[in-house]
Amino acid sequence: MDVFAVPGLPEVRPGDDLAALVKERTDLRDDDVLVVASTVVSKAEGRLADLEDFPAGPRAREIADRLASISGDEKDPRFAQAVLEESTELLMEAPFLLTATKFGHIGVNAGIDRSNVGGDADLLLLPERPSESAARIREALRADPGVVVTDTCGRPFRHGQRGVAIGWDGVPASRDWRGETDRDGHELAVTVESVVDELASAANLVTGEGDDGLPVAVVRDWEFGDHGGSENLYRDVDGDFVRQALRGWEFAGH
C-alpha cells in the first residue's frame, strides 16, 4: 500500500468544509482510506473552548491540588473540570487523569488538547461523536473511500505514543481471523486485528506530531481481504479486566 499526506491544507477554522479542502488538494479513489486527525475535525466542528467555560467545582479543585502536590507544578482546576465534564468515568486521578470519554475511548485528560489549538482558545476538545464525524466527511466527499478519525495516545507497558482510531466509517473496525488457519493448519481462535488502529498508526508516520501542518493522510492500495469484519473497537466493561482493576487501584504516591 501507499500512504501519503495531503499537502497544503490551511489552518482549519470552525465551520470549514474539511471534505472540500481535501478534494481541492488530492484526487481520491473509491478504495482509498482517508485518515484525518481529530484536531482538524474538532476545529471544523467548533470544539474549541476557554478555561473560563469550566468554572471549577469542589472535586476539580481537589484533583488539581493533588496533581500539583505530586508534580510540584501548579495545576489549573478549570482544566480538571473540563476533563470531568468530557468524561463518563475517571479511571485514574493520580499521577495523571485517565478517563473514559462519552463515546467509549479511554485516554489521558479526555483527549483535551492544549497544543495546536489555534486562535485565542485555550482548549481543543475531541469531537463529540467521531464516527458520525467520519460519516459526514465521507458523505461530503461524494466518493466512496473509508474515513478514519484519529488521536494520539500513549500505550500501557511501552514508551511513546502512536496514532489510534477514535471514529471510522466505510471500513470495518476489525478484521476477524477467527476460524481461519495458520500455516500449520491450526485454527485461529482469538485473533481479531484492529485495522482502523493500524491505519491510524500508518498515517501518523507521514503526518507527524509537531508543526508539520499535515493533519490528513491517504492510504491507497490497501485491501481488507476476504475476511469477516467487525465494528467493535472498544471493549465491553464486563470483559475489560484492566479497566476493572484500575477501578480498585490507588496511587501510592503523595
Secondary structure, 3 states (H helix, E strand, C coil): CEEEECCCCCCCCCCCCHHHHHHCCCCCCCCCEEEEEHHHHHHHCCCEECHHHCCCCHHHHHHHHHHHHHHCCCCCHHHHHHHHHCEEEEEECCCCCEEEECCCCEEEHHHCECCCCCCCCCEECCCCCHHHHHHHHHHHHCCCCEEEEEEEEEECCEEEEEEEEEEEECCCCEEECCCCECCCCCECCCCEECHHHHHHHHHHHHHCCCCCCCCEEEEECCCCCCCEEECCCCCCHHHCHHHHHHHCCCCCCC
